[in-house]
Amino acid sequence: MTLTKSITVTARIDGRVLEELEVGNMAEAAIVANDMHDTWEPEYGTAVEVTIE
């Protein structure tokens, strides 16, 4: 049996979750986080908090 830890990337604004995705590795997490910034910041016109956990 192989145990894997999931990596979750979450975009939030004012504490409200805009988008949350599970990814397979940190490289993918970095790409997804960048895409979330590019997607949500122009739409809301302000900084979006993106976390990788």
Buried (B, 14 or more C-beta within 10 A) or exposed (E): EEEEEEBEBBBBBEEEEBBEBEBEEEEBBEEBBEBBBEEBBEEEEEEBBBEEE
